[in-house]
Amino acid sequence: MKHTVDTSWQGNMKFDAVVSGHHVIMDALPAVGGNDEGARPKELMLAALAGCTGMDVVAILKKMRIEPAYFNVRVEAEMTEEHPKHYTAMHIIYEFRGEGLEMEKLQKAVDLSQERYCGVSTAYRKAMEITHEIVIL
């Protein structure tokens, strides 16, 4: 299978990527020539990880007949100071709220995502350390 994303320059540091038929705007801060009209490309890497594993976890929990009242995936990343600046580690925090949530089942859903289903985690793990934790609010 092959995926293709077209990304067109919009002037200055702004780019428009068409992903699955949806526009994703990327831009830089004014200090480096942008107008702050979109997300930073590296930060979209964190969003890709959160979305990938989040979708897995929701699908797995549905099969377990568990639906949290609230679910949030936060990704924190460590980045180098020197160019080329890149992430050296990412930490995923799965936040849940709801009645009758069992840590054992939440852990199973997260582990399945991280160990078997999330392709973004698999790719990133080849380049950096990926850790995670589960928090019931």
Phi and psi in degrees as a GROMACS rama.xvg file:
@    title "Ramachandran Plot"
@    xaxis  label "Phi"
@    yaxis  label "Psi"
@TYPE xy
-132.342  135.679  LYS-2
-112.272  144.652  HIS-3
-132.949  136.323  THR-4
-125.606  124.503  VAL-5
-92.477  132.995  ASP-6
-129.579  115.344  THR-7
-107.391  138.288  SER-8
-71.7375  132.628  TRP-9
-110.17  9.22893  GLN-10
103.784  155.553  GLY-11
48.7895  -121.898  ASN-12
-110.45  14.5393  MET-13
-90.837  133.392  LYS-14
-131.076  148.12  PHE-15
-119.626  112.301  ASP-16
-99.6682  133.885  ALA-17
-101.097  111.295  VAL-18
-119.072  117.133  VAL-19
52.2057  35.7317  SER-20
82.5715  2.58155  GLY-21
-113.093  142.908  HIS-22
-85.7007  131.475  HIS-23
-121.057  114.555  VAL-24
-91.7241  132.066  ILE-25
-122.533  141.264  MET-26
-155.57  167.018  ASP-27
-108.796  169.032  ALA-28
-71.7196  155.141  LEU-29
-55.9204  -31.6174  PRO-30
-61.213  -22.0655  ALA-31
-119.571  22.0106  VAL-32
100.432  3.02219  GLY-33
-98.9606  -174.883  GLY-34
-121.879  10.778  ASN-35
54.5064  45.5921  ASP-36
-103.678  11.9957  GLU-37
-167.907  179.674  GLY-38
-74.1344  157.823  ALA-39
-82.8402  137.987  ARG-40
-55.3474  -44.6883  PRO-41
-63.7747  -37.7055  LYS-42
-66.7308  -26.2716  GLU-43
-65.7651  -24.0384  LEU-44
-62.1033  -38.989  MET-45
-67.6352  -41.5031  LEU-46
-62.9548  -39.6472  ALA-47
-61.7946  -42.5962  ALA-48
-64.7333  -46.5257  LEU-49
-62.412  -43.3993  ALA-50
-66.5885  -42.6035  GLY-51
-62.0328  -53.7367  CYS-52
-71.4141  -33.977  THR-53
-61.5493  -43.9325  GLY-54
-63.2346  -40.4733  MET-55
-59.1406  -50.555  ASP-56
-61.2751  -43.9854  VAL-57
-60.7993  -45.0721  VAL-58
-63.2526  -42.5304  ALA-59
-66.7118  -43.9279  ILE-60
-63.4778  -36.5713  LEU-61
-60.7975  -40.6041  LYS-62
-63.8625  -29.3876  LYS-63
-84.9633  0.0656679  MET-64
62.7193  39.118  ARG-65
-117.542  126.15  ILE-66
-131.351  104.136  GLU-67
-66.1624  153.138  PRO-68
-72.0455  -27.7538  ALA-69
-146.867  137.063  TYR-70
-144.947  128.408  PHE-71
-137.476  140.717  ASN-72
-117.334  116.871  VAL-73
-109.068  134.227  ARG-74
-120.197  125.384  VAL-75
-111.1  139.7  GLU-76
-133.277  146.197  ALA-77
-98.373  132.97  GLU-78
-124.698  148.43  MET-79
-69.2469  158.422  THR-80
-87.7678  -29.095  GLU-81
-94.1295  153.131  GLU-82
-77.8676  144.546  HIS-83
-74.1508  121.858  PRO-84
-66.306  129.562  LYS-85
-149.988  161.9  HIS-86
-77.9779  138.645  TYR-87
-109.433  -17.6929  THR-88
-160.428  149.191  ALA-89
-132.728  143.489  MET-90
-126.27  125.361  HIS-91
-102.471  129.705  ILE-92
-115.77  113.859  ILE-93
-93.6005  115.987  TYR-94
-108.772  126.901  GLU-95
-125.886  150.375  PHE-96
-143.82  141.192  ARG-97
157.004  172.231  GLY-98
-84.967  139.262  GLU-99
65.554  25.9745  GLY-100
-76.4202  124.733  LEU-101
-100.241  122.777  GLU-102
-55.8076  -37.9285  MET-103
-60.2401  -42.2007  GLU-104
-73.8813  -38.6126  LYS-105
-62.0587  -43.205  LEU-106
-61.7539  -40.5927  GLN-107
-63.2754  -43.0531  LYS-108
-63.3148  -44.6462  ALA-109
-65.223  -44.2683  VAL-110
-62.1613  -41.9072  ASP-111
-61.6153  -41.6157  LEU-112
-61.5592  -50.2342  SER-113
-70.2626  -34.9937  GLN-114
-95.7012  -19.9238  GLU-115
-130.197  -38.6668  ARG-116
-106.638  -36.4617  TYR-117
-78.0298  105.325  CYS-118
-66.1676  -29.671  GLY-119
-67.5619  -45.1836  VAL-120
-58.961  -43.3549  SER-121
-60.1381  -45.3433  THR-122
-67.0618  -45.6426  ALA-123
-64.9363  -36.3621  TYR-124
-61.0521  -23.2835  ARG-125
-72.5976  -19.39  LYS-126
-111.133  -17.9193  ALA-127
-160.461  169.807  MET-128
-78.5389  134.173  GLU-129
-120.671  122.006  ILE-130
-122.284  166.981  THR-131
-153.6  162.844  HIS-132
-148.917  159.28  GLU-133
-118.244  133.363  ILE-134
-125.312  126.477  VAL-135
-99.8643  117.283  ILE-136
